[in-house]
Amino acid sequence: MQFKDNTKQRNKTIQGLRSFKDTLPKNVKKIINKKGHIYSETLNNWKYIVGEDLFKVCYPKTFKNSNKFGVSTLLIMVKRGHEVDMEYSKKDIMDKMNSFFGYSVVEKLKFISFDDEQKIFIKTDNKQENVAIDKYQDKINNVKNDKIKKSLIELTKVFKKK
């Protein structure tokens, strides 16, 4: 690897293979280091921060860093019905996060509740021979080679199952 002076973008560039981190502009690196680090570490250690019981009913959605207009806020998604538990443990979560990072990272927690109902879709069985859409069915019928025609029909059957 050779070092070369390049006056257009940076003072020094590395020729040859380089890591993705080295190819990013300096402004993007600063943003990733500020915001991305805190959020990714929070996601990785969320079970430790909130505990086993609350881990099953909530997860962090976004992290907004502090600026001149507002304080640093962590937005947490909570299953409906568990908002009271989260409200009581709000202070503990903030203390654990701040002690985990070593400085005051989060000053405010916001909760958004969501329904965790899993909707079951009823699948209707259509035992049709022509499963392709009509506009594609005409094109398939115009194919002269029988093997290709059969394989296209089989392909449409596979897509119909999914």
Residue pairs with C-beta under 8 A, 6 or more apart in sequence:
1 14
1 15
1 16
1 17
2 14
2 15
2 16
3 12
3 13
3 14
3 15
4 12
4 13
4 14
4 15
5 11
5 12
6 12
6 13
10 26
14 22
21 29
24 32
34 65
35 63
35 65
38 63
38 65
38 101
38 105
39 60
39 62
39 63
41 100
41 101
42 49
42 60
42 63
42 74
42 97
43 60
45 100
46 55
46 59
46 60
47 55
48 96
48 100
49 93
49 96
49 97
49 100
50 58
50 89
50 93
50 96
51 89
53 85
54 82
54 85
54 86
54 89
57 78
57 79
57 82
57 85
57 86
58 76
58 77
58 78
58 79
58 82
58 86
58 111
59 76
59 77
60 74
60 75
60 76
60 77
61 75
61 76
61 77
61 112
62 74
62 75
63 72
63 73
63 74
63 75
63 106
64 70
64 72
64 73
64 74
64 75
65 72
66 72
66 107
71 107
71 108
72 105
72 106
72 107
72 108
73 106
73 107
73 108
73 109
73 110
74 97
74 106
74 108
74 109
74 110
75 110
75 112
76 86
76 109
76 110
76 111
76 112
77 111
77 112
77 113
77 114
78 86
78 111
78 112
78 113
78 114
79 113
79 114
79 115
79 116
80 113
80 114
80 115
80 116
83 111
83 113
86 111
87 111
90 109
93 109
94 106
94 107
94 109
97 105
97 106
98 104
98 105
98 106
126 160
130 137
131 153
131 156
131 157
131 160
132 140
132 152
132 153
132 156
136 156
140 149
140 152
140 153
140 156
141 149
143 149
143 152
